[in-house]
Amino acid sequence: MNAQKRHEIFSRLRDHNPTPTTELHWQTPFELLTAVLLSAQATDVGVNKATARLFPVANTPQGILDLGLEGLKDKIKTIGLYNSKADNLMKTCHLLLERHGGEVPNTREALEALPGVGRKTANVILNTAFGQPTMAVDTHIFRVANRTRIAPGKNVLEVEQKLMRHVPREFLHDAHHWLILHGRYTCVARKPRCGSCVIEDLCEYKDKTELA
């Protein structure tokens, strides 16, 4: 995969979707952080249903703490692993108030110090809430990067580092959204829909299908 081909791939993805963003519903950095914390092993649709119940009554760190652990669990109980997610969110709210004046920090180090926040979650927050050029590699991006050969790697960190190195700078801010959406709806896990793919002729995947 050469630089010219990568540039054309991201040009087409941008033409197809000029303003990509997360499918999670959020209005503030704290709402985004909450939604991402709840999204592990859950669909965005499921998370949005839960936050539609949660955010009208508690959408700040203090609001979550005032709700209490059992009250929080009741709002998010439709999501898998809700017990541990509720625990982490409560601990995170305490730390946000103690260390950051109730605001979501905009540095990787501070974000990754929060309970339940790993590198991928930090990258989502830094990119989507604060506009930083980061690459949050999930299973979709890992699959697309390897299949297309845009940035093949044996693990998510290797793929992230290669994407940060090889994605043309003009596309870097939005690249992870394009790749996630492409993996979610077109380059799906079992049978990629190559027949309706806007980058099919540029992709270097050997086992292409004709499915639209």
C-alpha positions in Angstrom: 0.0 0.0 0.0 1.7 3.2 -1.1 1.1 6.8 -0.1 -0.8 7.7 -3.3 -3.3 4.9 -2.8 -3.8 5.8 0.8 -4.5 9.4 -0.1 -7.1 8.3 -2.7 -8.8 5.9 -0.2 -9.3 8.7 2.4 -10.3 11.2 -0.3 -13.1 8.8 -1.3 -14.1 8.2 2.3 -14.3 12.0 2.8 -16.3 12.5 -0.3 -18.7 9.8 0.8 -19.1 11.3 4.3 -17.6 14.8 4.7 -18.4 15.2 8.4 -18.2 11.9 10.1 -18.6 11.6 13.9 -19.4 9.1 16.6 -22.9 7.5 16.6 -23.0 7.9 20.4 -25.3 10.8 21.5 -23.5 13.5 23.6 -23.5 17.2 24.1 -20.6 17.8 26.6 -17.2 16.1 27.1 -18.5 14.5 30.2 -21.5 13.0 28.4 -19.2 11.6 25.7 -16.9 10.2 28.4 -19.8 8.5 30.1 -21.2 7.1 26.8 -17.8 5.7 25.9 -17.3 4.1 29.3 -20.7 2.4 28.9 -20.0 1.3 25.3 -17.6 -1.6 26.0 -19.1 -4.8 24.6 -22.3 -2.9 23.9 -23.8 -1.3 20.8 -24.0 2.4 20.3 -27.8 2.0 19.9 -28.0 0.3 23.3 -25.8 2.9 24.9 -27.9 5.7 23.5 -31.1 4.2 24.9 -29.5 4.1 28.3 -28.0 7.6 28.2 -31.4 8.9 27.1 -32.7 7.7 30.5 -29.6 8.9 32.4 -28.6 12.3 31.0 -31.9 14.1 31.6 -31.5 13.4 35.4 -27.7 13.2 35.7 -25.2 14.5 33.1 -22.4 15.9 35.3 -20.0 14.2 37.8 -21.9 15.7 40.7 -25.2 14.7 39.2 -24.1 11.1 38.9 -22.8 11.0 42.5 -26.1 12.5 43.7 -27.9 9.7 41.8 -26.0 7.1 43.9 -24.7 3.8 42.8 -28.0 2.0 42.8 -29.8 4.8 41.1 -27.1 4.8 38.4 -27.4 1.0 38.0 -31.1 1.3 37.5 -30.6 3.8 34.6 -28.1 1.7 32.8 -29.1 -1.8 33.7 -30.1 -2.6 30.0 -26.4 -2.5 29.1 -24.1 -5.5 29.5 -21.6 -5.4 32.4 -23.6 -2.5 33.9 -22.5 -3.3 37.5 -18.8 -2.8 36.8 -19.4 0.1 34.5 -21.5 1.8 37.2 -18.7 1.3 39.7 -16.1 2.7 37.3 -18.2 5.7 36.4 -18.8 6.6 40.1 -15.1 6.4 40.8 -14.4 8.5 37.7 -16.8 11.1 38.9 -15.1 11.3 42.3 -11.7 11.8 40.6 -13.0 14.4 38.2 -14.3 16.5 41.1 -11.2 16.0 43.2 -8.6 16.5 40.6 -10.1 18.4 37.7 -12.8 20.7 39.1 -15.5 18.5 37.6 -14.2 18.9 34.1 -13.0 16.2 31.7 -9.2 16.6 31.2 -7.8 16.9 27.7 -4.5 15.0 28.1 -3.9 11.3 27.6 -2.1 10.9 31.0 -5.0 12.4 33.0 -7.7 10.5 31.0 -5.9 7.2 31.4 -5.7 7.7 35.1 -9.5 7.6 35.3 -11.1 4.2 36.2 -12.2 2.3 33.2 -10.4 4.6 30.7 -7.8 2.9 28.6 -5.9 4.1 25.6 -8.8 3.6 23.1 -11.3 5.5 25.3 -8.8 8.3 25.8 -8.2 8.5 22.1 -12.0 8.8 21.4 -12.3 11.7 24.0 -9.2 13.5 22.8 -10.3 13.3 19.1 -14.1 13.7 19.4 -14.4 16.1 22.3 -11.2 18.1 21.9 -10.3 17.8 18.2 -6.9 16.2 18.6 -5.7 14.0 15.8 -5.8 10.6 17.5 -6.7 7.1 16.3 -9.0 5.0 18.5 -8.4 1.5 17.2 -11.4 -0.8 17.9 -12.2 -4.1 16.3 -13.6 -2.4 13.2 -10.5 -0.3 12.6 -8.2 -3.2 13.3 -10.1 -5.3 10.7 -10.2 -2.6 8.0 -6.6 -1.6 8.5 -5.4 -5.2 8.1 -7.8 -6.2 5.3 -7.2 -3.2 3.1 -3.5 -3.1 4.0 -3.7 0.6 4.8 -1.9 -0.2 8.1 -1.5 -3.9 8.8 -0.5 -4.8 12.3 -0.5 -7.7 14.8 -2.1 -5.8 17.6 -4.1 -2.6 18.1 -1.2 -0.5 19.2 0.8 -1.4 16.1 -2.1 -0.6 13.9 -2.6 2.7 15.7 1.0 3.7 15.3 1.0 2.8 11.6 -2.2 4.8 11.0 -0.8 7.8 12.7 2.3 7.5 10.6 0.7 6.8 7.2 -2.7 8.6 7.1 -2.2 11.9 5.3 -2.3 14.8 7.7 -5.3 16.4 6.1 -7.4 13.3 6.9 -6.0 12.5 10.3 -8.7 14.2 12.4 -11.6 12.3 10.9 -9.8 9.1 9.8 -10.8 6.9 12.8 -14.5 7.8 12.3 -14.4 6.9 8.6 -12.7 3.6 9.3 -15.1 2.7 12.2 -18.1 3.4 10.0 -16.6 1.6 7.1 -16.0 -1.5 9.2 -19.4 -1.3 10.8 -21.5 -1.0 7.7 -19.4 -2.1 4.6 -16.2 -4.0 5.5 -18.1 -6.2 8.0 -16.5 -9.1 9.8 -18.0 -12.2 8.1 -18.9 -11.2 4.6 -17.6 -7.8 3.6 -19.9 -5.9 1.2 -17.2 -5.4 -1.4 -19.7 -4.9 -4.2 -20.9 -1.6 -2.6 -17.6 -0.4 -1.3 -16.3 3.0 -2.5 -12.7 1.9 -2.2 -13.0 -1.7 -3.5 -10.6 -1.1 -6.4 -8.0 0.3 -4.1 -8.3 -2.3 -1.3 -5.7 -5.0 -1.2 -7.9 -7.7 0.5 -7.4 -11.0 -1.3 -10.8 -12.5 -0.5 -13.1 -9.9 -1.9 -16.8 -10.7 -2.3 -19.5 -9.5 -4.7 -22.0 -8.8 -2.0 -23.6 -5.3 -2.1 
